[in-house]
Amino acid sequence: MASDAMASGPANAQELVRWSEALAGIARTGLGFSDNLYERERFEEVLKVAADMRVAAGLEQEAQVLVEEWLRSVGSGVPGYVTPKVAVGAVVGNDQGQILLIQRADSGVWLYPTGWADVGYSASEVAAKEVFEETGIEVEPVRLLAVLDGLRLGFTSVPLYSLVFHCRAVGGALERHPLETRDVGWFSEDELPKPLAGADRWRQAAFAAIRGEPVEVIFDRPRKPPWREAGGPDGVEQGAAL
C-alpha cells in the first residue's frame, strides 16, 4: 500500500484519511469477532497506527483520544462489523424547473436537503422525510440519481455512502427547520445562491433530471486495482458532485 503511494508521490491528507479509516474499520471489526488476547492486542496496535495517520492528516490533535473513541465503539459479532454510514440527499424540482436548496445552519453553505439515514425507513422514505423536515415541502421520490463514496470523493472524513434521489414536489409550503437550516428556497439554474457546495459538479445532472431528461445513475467506477489507485480514467470525477 505505502510503496504504491510513494511511487506516485507523497500521500495527501485525503489518502491518509482513507487509509486510516480502512485500517480502523478492519481493526474494530477484528476486535468484535475475536476473543484471543494476542489478536486483540495486535488489532489495538493497528488502531494506534490508524490514529497516527489521522493526526498526520491534520484532522486530530491527539491520537490516544481517537483510539479510545474507536475502542468504545467496538461491538460484538455481526453488530461489531464496521461499515460506512449512509446519508440520503434529495434533488427536488418544481413545475417551474427550479431546484429546492437549503442553507445549512452549521456552515452557511447552500446544498440540496440531505441527512443521515434513519433506522426503520427505506432510503426513499428518508429522502422524503428529510425534505419535509428541513423545508416544509412534501415530495414524491422519482428515481435514484447517485450512489457515492464520501471518503473517496473527499467531502467527508467520516466513512459514508451518499444516496441521492430525484424527487418531485407535490405539496407543502416553504418553512425552514429552526435548528438545521438558516434559509430555504427555490432557485433556477441561472440564479443559484452562494456559497453553494459543489455546484459545478452536480448542477448539470440535477437540472437535467428536473427537466425530465434521461440521466444515468452516477456511481463510483471501480478502480483497477480498487484499493491502491486513487483516481484516474476509471475514477469518479464525473460523479464527484452529488
N, C-alpha and C positions, 0 to 999 in steps of 0.2 A: 504493500500500500504506500508506504513512505517513499520507496525508491521510485515509483511511477510519478508521484507528485513532484519529487525533486528533479526528475528528468525534464519536466516542462517548466521548471522554475519553482521558487519558494511557494509554499501553500499560503493562500489568502485566508482571511478571517472566516469567510463563508465555508470554505473547505474544512477548516479546523472545527467549526461548529458541527458540520455534518458528520465528520469522523467521530467527534466527541459523543454526539447523541447516539450514533450507531453502537459505539463501544459500551456506553452506559446502558443502552437497551439490552444488549447481549448479556452484560454482567448482571443486571437486575433480574432478567428472565432466568439466568442460571441460578441465582440465589433463590428464586421462587420454586425451582424444581429440584434443588439439591440439599440434602441434609449432611453431606460429607464435609467434615470440618476443613480438610485440606482444600477441597474445591471452593468452599465458601471464602476462605482466606484469599485464594487466587482471584476470585471474582471481585472481592473488595479492593484488591490491588489494581485491577482493571478500572474500577470506578475512580480511584485516585488519579490514574493516568488520564482518564477522560476529563476529570475536573481540571487538571493542569492545562489541558488543551483549551478548555473554555476560558480559563484565565489568560492564556496566551492570546486568545482571540479578542480579548478586551471586554468580555461580557460579564465577568465575575471578578470580585475583589479577593475572595478567599476560597481556595479550593476545598478546604475541610468543611466549610459551611455547606457547600454544594454536595459533597459526599454524604454528609449527614441527612440532607434533604432527600437525596436519592434513596438512601437506606430506609428512611421512614416510609417510602412509597412501595417498598417491596411487598408483594403478595405471596400467596402460596399456591402452587399448582397453576392451573389454567388462569385464574384471576391475576396471577403474577406475571403473565406473559405480556411484555411491554409492546404496545403497538402505537402508531400515530393517533393523535386526537383527530376529530372530524369537525370541520367548520362548514357551514352552509351559507351560501350567498344567493341573492336574487336580483336578476336584471329585470326590472319591471317597466313595461311600456304602457302608454295610454293610447286613445284613439287619435290623438294629435301627433303621434310619433315621438313623444317626449319620454325621457327616462327619469325614474324616481331615484333621487340621491339623498343621502343623509350627511350631515356634518358631525363627525364623531366628537363626543364630549371630551375624550381624553387627549386627542391630538389636534383637533380643529380641522382635520383633513376631511375632504368630501369623498364619498365612495357609495356604491350600491349597498343596501342593507345586508348585513352578514352577522353571524353569531355561531356559537358552539352548538353542536347537535345535542339534543336532549333525549334521555332515555325514555322510551315509551312512544316516541313519534317516528314516523318514517322520514326520510330525508326531505321529500317534497312537503310534508306537513310542517317540518321545521322551517323551511323557506317561507311558507305562508304565515306561520306564526311570528317569525322574526319581523317580516314586513309590517304586519299589523301592529305588533308591539312598538316598533320603532317609528312608524309613520302614520298609523291610523288607517292605512289603505288595505282593503280586502283584495286578495289576488287569487288567481287560478294558475297553478303551475302548468306550463305548457310542455316543456321538454328540458332535458339536461343539456347545458352548454359546455361544461368543462369539469374535468376531474384533475386536480393539480396537486403536486407535492410542494408544500410551502417551504420546506428546508432547501429543496433543490433549486427553487426559484429565488431564494434569498430574501423573502419578505417576512420571515419569522425565524426566531431562534427556538421555537417550540416545534417538535415534530408533529406535523398535521397534514391531512389531506383536505383540500377545499373542493366542495361540490357546489357548482354554480348553476342555478336553474334560470331559464327564461320564464317569466310569469306575466300574466295579463291582468291588469287592474279591472275589478268587477264591482267595486263599491267602496264605501267608507269616505272619510274626509281627512285631509292632512291634519295631523296632530302629533307633534314630536314627543318622543319619550323624554320625560323631565330629567332623567339621570344619564341616559346613554347617548343622547343627541343634543347638539346645540341648535340645529335647524334642519328642516326638511323641505324638499321642493321638487317640482317638475322642471326639467331642462331640455331644451332642444340641443341637437348635436353642435350647432354653431354658437351656443350660449352657455357653455358649461362653466360652473363655478370653479374658483381656485382657492386654496390648493386642492388639486384633485389627484388622488392616488393612482398612478399607473395608467392614466387616460390614454396615452399614446399606444398602449399595448392592448387595452380591452375595448376601446371605443368602437372600432370598426365592426368587430363581431357582435357586440351588444346591439348597436343600432341596426345592423343587418337583420338580426333576429326580430327586433321590434317591428321592422318594416315587413316582416313575413318572408324574407328571402331565405333560401336554404343555407344553413350553416352547419358544417360538420362539427361533431363533438371534439373539443380540444382536450388533449391529454398529453402527458409527458412521454415522449417517444423513448423506447428502451435505448440505453447507451450500450456501446459494444467495446469492452465488457461493461455491464451495468454499474459496477462499483467504482472502478478506477478512473474512468474517463469523465471529466467534469463538464462536458458540453460537446460542441462540435456539430456537424451537419445533421446528426440524428438526435440532437438535443431538443430543448423545449422553448427555444427563443420565440417561436410563433405563439406559444400559449402563456408566456410568462406574465401575462397581464391579468388574467382573470383570477 
